[in-house]
């Protein structure tokens, strides 16, 4: 293979996930050239390029202009989601002969509530995302344009039904190969992102299982309560004041028992109340007696453990049935949730089997991805 190009839109994800993955592929001698690429709005100065010999870090449009001069069918474009930027660059690289792989990065919902301006967040991101949308509109790619707008903003099932009848026109932005965490997600991509049963899927399992659970030497703390943070604020789906009220309710009620499992993109200042009450913040996955959350994919780890799992409904967002049905209890009130924990109330759940959705595989996901790439390019 000539080149492996891995795309991501957050510098923190590049440091935590992309670079280790591409170093693994380089160790397997998958290709002659390895590139980590990102849009111009990414804070490139925060990308850790140390200990990455033989890997080129470059703004994506610069590499694209170089590569389109010599189209190839022996190169791979790899990305982590179906975000607007991912789909735009999937379209561009597929047009010059790249095979596209997409890896599932977490739990997906049919539609997520977003603030229009929050979605674009910063001025540079706004300009680039408008550019991506305009690209398809100006080229009369009406079906693709409608899909992108409906996916993130309009969220109409009627439009989805219309797109289903024209889904052959969406093929240019869809990946050639999808890497998913459990068998359920094949059905989800077919029903929600217009893939077909004939498309190529590989179940690689839940990568968090190997990152946090396998060979985890952390001691079990039965009295500890771990809240799994989500990027409601960072993704523009909730105002910071509203989210901080949730955190304050947990911190004031649970005090030093509370530890926050931060998301890699969490704004730490949102959780100051936890520290003020004697709690803790961590990027690791603590082995706790009780876990709290909303619908983060990290809950899959908790549900596979001998711990209580409580969910809190917020933001008028729907908790997926596979979490709701397997959690010990689901609450609408923070006060009621805290009271239940403090009184050590019994749970309602009798089973916590969710492997159909989030499978724990003994083989590391990187190895399974390598096998899938080798098969695709053989």
Backbone torsions as a table, in degrees:
resi	resn	phi	psi	omega
1	UNK	NA	143.8	-179.3
2	UNK	-77.3	-57.7	-171.5
3	UNK	-138.3	146.8	167.4
4	UNK	-115.8	122.4	180.0
5	UNK	-117.4	118.3	-179.2
6	UNK	-112.8	124.2	-173.6
7	UNK	-108.0	138.5	175.2
8	UNK	-154.2	152.8	-173.6
9	UNK	-108.4	0.9	179.2
10	UNK	-127.1	128.5	-179.3
11	UNK	-61.0	-35.4	-178.8
12	UNK	-65.3	-37.5	177.1
13	UNK	-69.1	-33.6	176.4
14	UNK	-62.1	-46.1	-178.8
15	UNK	-66.4	-40.9	-172.5
16	UNK	-85.3	-34.2	-171.1
17	UNK	-121.2	-46.7	-171.2
18	UNK	-68.5	-52.5	-176.9
19	UNK	-61.5	-45.4	176.0
20	UNK	-59.4	-38.3	-179.9
21	UNK	-65.9	-46.5	-177.0
22	UNK	-70.8	-28.6	173.7
23	UNK	-65.7	-36.8	176.0
24	UNK	-62.5	-46.2	179.3
25	UNK	-62.9	-38.8	178.5
26	UNK	-63.3	-38.2	177.4
27	UNK	-64.8	-23.4	178.4
28	UNK	-91.3	1.7	-179.0
29	UNK	53.9	45.3	-178.3
30	UNK	-68.0	-37.2	-174.4
31	UNK	-144.6	174.0	177.1
32	UNK	-84.2	-31.4	-175.6
33	UNK	-131.6	144.3	-177.7
34	UNK	-130.7	129.1	-176.9
35	UNK	-130.3	134.2	166.9
36	UNK	-105.1	120.5	-174.8
37	UNK	-122.3	154.3	-174.4
38	UNK	-156.8	155.3	177.7
39	UNK	-69.2	164.6	-176.3
40	UNK	-67.9	-19.2	-179.5
41	UNK	-80.3	-7.1	178.5
42	UNK	-72.4	141.1	177.9
43	UNK	-76.5	82.8	-171.9
44	UNK	-62.0	-27.5	-178.9
45	UNK	-66.9	-16.3	179.3
46	UNK	-93.0	-0.9	177.3
47	UNK	-77.5	128.1	180.0
48	UNK	-82.5	109.6	-177.4
49	UNK	-105.0	8.3	178.6
50	UNK	-74.2	153.4	177.6
51	UNK	53.9	41.3	-179.8
52	UNK	-135.1	45.8	180.0
53	UNK	-60.2	137.0	177.3
54	UNK	84.2	2.7	178.3
55	UNK	-114.6	129.2	179.4
56	UNK	-99.5	127.3	176.3
57	UNK	-103.4	122.1	-172.4
58	UNK	-152.0	146.7	174.9
59	UNK	-62.7	135.4	-166.2
60	UNK	-61.5	-39.6	-177.4
61	UNK	-66.7	-30.6	177.6
62	UNK	-66.5	-43.4	178.4
63	UNK	-67.5	-40.2	-179.2
64	UNK	-60.4	-44.7	179.4
65	UNK	-60.7	-35.1	178.4
66	UNK	-70.8	-45.6	-173.5
67	UNK	-75.0	-28.6	-176.1
68	UNK	-70.8	-12.4	177.0
69	UNK	-73.8	-20.8	179.9
70	UNK	-138.1	74.3	-178.2
71	UNK	-53.1	146.9	-177.7
72	UNK	-144.2	152.1	173.6
73	UNK	-106.3	8.1	-177.3
74	UNK	-114.6	40.0	179.3
75	UNK	-138.9	157.0	-174.6
76	UNK	-120.2	131.4	170.5
77	UNK	-108.8	122.2	-172.9
78	UNK	-121.6	132.3	176.1
79	UNK	-142.8	175.8	-168.2
80	UNK	-115.9	6.7	-178.6
81	UNK	-169.0	-174.3	177.1
82	UNK	-115.1	33.2	174.4
83	UNK	-66.6	163.6	-177.8
84	UNK	-54.4	-46.8	-179.0
85	UNK	-64.2	-39.5	179.1
86	UNK	-61.6	-44.7	-176.9
87	UNK	-70.2	-38.2	177.8
88	UNK	-59.7	-48.6	-177.3
89	UNK	-77.4	-25.2	170.2
90	UNK	-60.2	-45.8	178.5
91	UNK	-58.1	-48.4	-175.3
92	UNK	-65.9	-44.8	-177.1
93	UNK	-73.4	-34.5	175.3
94	UNK	-62.4	-34.2	-179.5
95	UNK	-63.0	-24.9	179.5
96	UNK	-106.6	19.0	168.3
97	UNK	101.3	3.8	179.8
98	UNK	-76.0	145.2	169.8
99	UNK	-88.2	130.9	-173.9
100	UNK	-106.0	131.4	174.7
101	UNK	-115.3	138.2	175.7
102	UNK	-126.0	125.7	178.2
103	UNK	-102.2	131.6	174.2
104	UNK	-60.6	135.4	-177.3
105	UNK	-111.6	-2.5	-179.7
106	UNK	174.8	-160.9	178.6
107	UNK	-80.9	133.0	179.6
108	UNK	-109.8	144.3	175.4
109	UNK	-116.9	160.1	-179.9
110	UNK	-56.7	-53.6	177.0
111	UNK	-140.1	136.2	175.5
112	UNK	-109.1	136.4	176.6
113	UNK	-66.7	129.1	178.8
114	UNK	-136.0	146.7	167.4
115	UNK	-81.2	131.1	-177.2
116	UNK	-56.6	-49.6	-178.3
117	UNK	-74.5	-32.2	176.2
118	UNK	-64.4	-32.7	179.8
119	UNK	-60.0	-40.1	-179.0
120	UNK	-87.9	-17.2	169.6
121	UNK	53.2	-65.4	-175.9
122	UNK	-118.0	157.4	-172.6
123	UNK	-60.5	-41.2	-179.3
124	UNK	-66.5	-41.4	177.4
125	UNK	-62.9	-41.2	178.7
126	UNK	-55.4	-49.8	-176.4
127	UNK	-61.0	-42.8	-178.5
128	UNK	-71.0	-39.0	-179.5
129	UNK	-69.9	-36.2	173.3
130	UNK	-63.9	-37.3	177.4
131	UNK	-62.5	-43.7	-179.9
132	UNK	-62.5	-45.1	178.7
133	UNK	-63.3	-44.5	-178.2
134	UNK	-63.3	-32.9	-179.9
135	UNK	-54.1	-47.6	-178.5
136	UNK	-75.4	-35.0	179.0
137	UNK	-65.7	-44.9	-178.0
138	UNK	-70.3	-23.3	178.4
139	UNK	-93.9	13.1	176.8
140	UNK	59.5	31.5	173.6
141	UNK	-88.0	67.5	-170.1
142	UNK	-61.9	-39.2	-178.9
143	UNK	-67.1	-43.0	178.7
144	UNK	-64.9	-44.9	179.9
145	UNK	-59.7	-44.6	179.7
146	UNK	-64.6	-40.0	178.0
147	UNK	-60.3	-46.0	-177.9
148	UNK	-65.7	-43.3	-179.6
149	UNK	-67.8	-42.2	-178.6
150	UNK	-68.9	-37.6	-176.9
151	UNK	-59.3	-40.7	-172.9
152	UNK	-108.3	-18.2	-172.6
153	UNK	-127.6	-57.2	-174.4
154	UNK	-72.9	-46.9	174.2
155	UNK	59.8	50.1	-178.8
156	UNK	-103.7	125.9	176.7
157	UNK	-69.5	-26.9	176.4
158	UNK	-66.4	-40.7	176.6
159	UNK	-65.7	-39.8	176.7
160	UNK	-58.7	-40.6	178.8
161	UNK	-64.0	-39.4	176.3
162	UNK	-64.2	-43.9	-179.9
163	UNK	-64.1	-33.8	178.2
164	UNK	-57.4	-37.7	-179.5
165	UNK	-74.6	-12.2	-179.0
166	UNK	-125.2	22.6	-171.2
167	UNK	-66.3	-17.2	176.7
168	UNK	-61.9	-24.9	179.2
169	UNK	-77.2	-10.6	-179.6
170	UNK	-90.5	-8.2	-176.2
171	UNK	-51.8	-36.6	-178.0
172	UNK	-62.1	-24.2	-179.5
173	UNK	-102.5	-0.7	179.5
174	UNK	-92.2	148.1	-177.0
175	UNK	-78.5	153.1	177.8
176	UNK	-73.9	-28.1	-173.8
177	UNK	-145.6	129.4	179.1
178	UNK	-112.0	135.9	-179.3
179	UNK	-110.8	111.9	-169.1
180	UNK	-120.2	162.0	-173.4
181	UNK	-86.5	-19.0	-179.9
182	UNK	-163.9	164.4	-174.8
183	UNK	-62.0	-29.6	-179.4
184	UNK	-55.2	-34.3	-171.1
185	UNK	-73.1	-18.5	171.7
186	UNK	-63.4	-47.3	178.0
187	UNK	-59.9	-40.1	-177.6
188	UNK	-64.5	-45.4	179.9
189	UNK	-65.0	-35.3	177.9
190	UNK	-67.3	-42.9	-176.7
191	UNK	-77.7	-29.4	-171.3
192	UNK	-115.2	-23.9	-176.9
193	UNK	-122.2	13.6	167.3
194	UNK	69.5	27.6	168.4
195	UNK	-81.0	172.8	-179.2
196	UNK	-124.8	167.9	179.2
197	UNK	-64.1	-19.4	-179.4
198	UNK	-86.4	-9.4	177.5
199	UNK	-71.5	161.5	-172.7
200	UNK	-94.4	122.3	177.7
201	UNK	-125.0	143.0	172.9
202	UNK	-131.0	126.0	176.5
203	UNK	-82.1	115.3	-178.8
204	UNK	-104.6	-3.7	-179.9
205	UNK	82.9	177.4	-178.9
206	UNK	-82.1	109.6	-178.1
207	UNK	-63.9	-24.1	178.7
208	UNK	-64.6	-25.4	178.9
209	UNK	-61.6	-43.8	179.7
210	UNK	-78.3	-31.1	-177.9
211	UNK	-71.9	-38.9	-170.5
212	UNK	-115.7	-25.2	-171.4
213	UNK	-104.6	-50.4	-179.3
214	UNK	-61.0	127.8	-179.5
215	UNK	62.5	21.4	177.9
216	UNK	-75.3	121.7	-177.0
217	UNK	-101.7	6.3	-179.3
218	UNK	-63.7	142.9	179.4
219	UNK	-79.3	147.2	-179.9
220	UNK	-76.6	131.8	178.9
221	UNK	-123.0	99.9	-172.7
222	UNK	-63.2	-37.5	-176.4
223	UNK	-81.0	-12.2	-177.9
224	UNK	-72.7	140.7	177.3
225	UNK	-117.7	117.9	-177.2
226	UNK	-103.1	122.3	173.9
227	UNK	-98.8	126.6	-179.2
228	UNK	-93.1	109.8	-174.8
229	UNK	-73.1	149.3	174.1
230	UNK	-124.8	158.4	-174.2
231	UNK	-90.6	51.3	176.8
232	UNK	-59.2	-47.1	-178.0
233	UNK	-73.9	-47.1	-176.3
234	UNK	-61.6	-29.9	-179.8
235	UNK	-95.4	5.0	176.2
236	UNK	75.1	27.2	-178.6
237	UNK	-104.4	-6.0	179.8
238	UNK	-156.6	143.1	176.0
239	UNK	-70.7	147.1	-175.9
240	UNK	-60.8	-38.1	-179.3
241	UNK	-63.0	-37.9	-179.7
242	UNK	-67.5	-42.9	-179.7
243	UNK	-68.3	-37.7	-179.3
244	UNK	-66.2	-26.3	174.6
245	UNK	-65.9	-37.8	176.9
246	UNK	-63.6	-47.8	-179.1
247	UNK	-63.6	-40.3	179.9
248	UNK	-64.1	-39.7	178.4
249	UNK	-61.7	-40.0	177.8
250	UNK	-71.1	-43.1	-176.3
251	UNK	-66.4	-42.6	-179.6
252	UNK	-67.9	-32.8	-177.9
253	UNK	-83.3	-37.0	-172.8
254	UNK	-102.8	-18.8	175.8
255	UNK	49.8	-124.3	-173.2
256	UNK	-70.2	-11.6	178.0
257	UNK	-75.2	-17.4	-171.8
258	UNK	-88.4	130.2	171.5
259	UNK	-127.3	136.0	-178.4
260	UNK	-100.4	121.2	170.6
261	UNK	-84.5	103.1	-175.9
262	UNK	-72.6	148.0	167.8
263	UNK	-79.0	150.6	179.0
264	UNK	-54.6	-26.3	-179.5
265	UNK	-104.1	12.6	-179.6
266	UNK	-62.4	139.2	171.9
267	UNK	-85.6	108.3	-173.1
268	UNK	-58.4	-28.9	-177.9
269	UNK	-64.5	-19.7	177.7
270	UNK	-67.0	-18.6	-172.9
271	UNK	-112.7	18.0	-178.3
272	UNK	-58.6	-34.3	-179.3
273	UNK	-60.4	-32.0	178.4
274	UNK	-64.3	-46.8	179.1
275	UNK	-65.4	-37.9	179.4
276	UNK	-62.3	-27.9	-178.7
277	UNK	-97.5	9.8	176.0
278	UNK	90.9	4.6	178.1
279	UNK	-81.2	-171.1	-174.5
280	UNK	-138.0	157.9	174.9
281	UNK	-119.5	142.2	179.5
282	UNK	-153.3	151.9	172.5
283	UNK	-94.5	-11.1	177.5
284	UNK	-78.8	172.0	177.2
285	UNK	-105.3	101.7	-176.1
286	UNK	-67.5	150.2	173.6
287	UNK	-92.3	92.0	-170.7
288	UNK	-110.7	166.5	178.4
289	UNK	-81.6	-24.5	-178.2
290	UNK	-140.9	140.4	177.5
291	UNK	-123.6	141.8	177.8
292	UNK	-123.4	148.4	176.9
293	UNK	-177.9	-168.9	-178.5
294	UNK	-118.4	-71.7	173.7
295	UNK	-156.3	30.6	176.6
296	UNK	-63.7	144.9	177.3
297	UNK	-62.9	-21.7	177.8
298	UNK	-62.6	-21.5	177.9
299	UNK	-62.2	-23.1	178.6
300	UNK	-60.7	-35.9	177.1
301	UNK	-65.6	-44.8	-179.1
302	UNK	-63.1	-39.2	-177.7
303	UNK	-71.4	-15.0	175.8
304	UNK	-94.7	7.6	-179.0
305	UNK	-114.6	166.8	178.1
306	UNK	-87.5	66.4	-177.8
307	UNK	-139.2	159.9	174.2
308	UNK	-79.4	141.8	178.9
309	UNK	-128.7	116.3	-179.9
310	UNK	-114.9	136.6	-179.9
311	UNK	-112.2	148.4	179.2
312	UNK	-122.4	122.8	177.0
313	UNK	-78.6	127.8	-179.7
314	UNK	-141.8	161.2	166.2
315	UNK	62.6	17.1	-177.2
316	UNK	56.8	28.6	179.7
317	UNK	-100.0	145.6	-176.3
318	UNK	-83.7	127.3	173.6
319	UNK	-80.6	127.8	-179.5
320	UNK	-55.8	145.7	-175.0
321	UNK	-61.1	-32.0	-177.3
322	UNK	-70.4	-23.4	171.5
323	UNK	-85.0	-44.2	-176.7
324	UNK	-62.3	-39.4	-176.7
325	UNK	-76.5	-20.5	-175.7
326	UNK	-107.6	-13.4	177.6
327	UNK	-70.8	158.4	179.4
328	UNK	-69.9	-41.6	176.9
329	UNK	-154.6	153.3	175.0
330	UNK	-121.3	130.9	-175.2
331	UNK	-119.5	150.3	172.1
332	UNK	-102.1	-17.2	-175.5
333	UNK	-118.3	133.6	176.4
334	UNK	-65.2	-42.7	-179.4
335	UNK	-60.3	-42.2	-179.8
336	UNK	-67.4	-37.2	177.3
337	UNK	-62.6	-49.6	-179.0
338	UNK	-62.3	-42.6	179.4
339	UNK	-60.2	-41.7	-180.0
340	UNK	-62.4	-39.5	179.3
341	UNK	-67.8	-46.5	-177.1
342	UNK	-64.9	-32.6	178.7
343	UNK	-87.3	-3.7	179.0
344	UNK	55.3	46.7	-178.3
345	UNK	-67.3	150.8	179.4
346	UNK	-68.7	155.8	-178.9
347	UNK	-89.8	167.2	177.8
348	UNK	-102.1	-13.0	-171.8
349	UNK	-85.9	141.8	179.7
350	UNK	-112.1	-17.2	-179.0
351	UNK	-143.6	150.3	179.5
352	UNK	-135.1	50.6	-178.6
353	UNK	-97.5	108.9	-177.7
354	UNK	-129.8	22.1	-176.0
355	UNK	-64.4	-24.6	176.6
356	UNK	-62.8	-27.0	-178.3
357	UNK	-99.7	-42.0	-178.4
358	UNK	-134.7	94.8	-174.1
359	UNK	-88.8	135.5	173.0
360	UNK	-93.5	107.0	-178.9
361	UNK	-99.9	143.9	179.2
362	UNK	-70.7	-34.4	176.4
363	UNK	-75.5	140.5	179.8
364	UNK	-67.6	141.0	179.1
365	UNK	-54.1	-36.6	179.3
366	UNK	-58.6	-41.8	-179.3
367	UNK	-66.1	-40.2	178.8
368	UNK	-68.0	-36.1	176.0
369	UNK	-66.1	-42.4	177.6
370	UNK	-58.2	-43.9	178.5
371	UNK	-63.6	-38.0	179.4
372	UNK	-67.1	-40.3	177.9
373	UNK	-64.9	-44.7	-179.3
374	UNK	-60.1	-40.7	179.4
375	UNK	-67.7	-40.2	-179.3
376	UNK	-63.9	-36.6	-173.7
377	UNK	-103.0	7.5	-177.9
378	UNK	-70.6	NA	NA
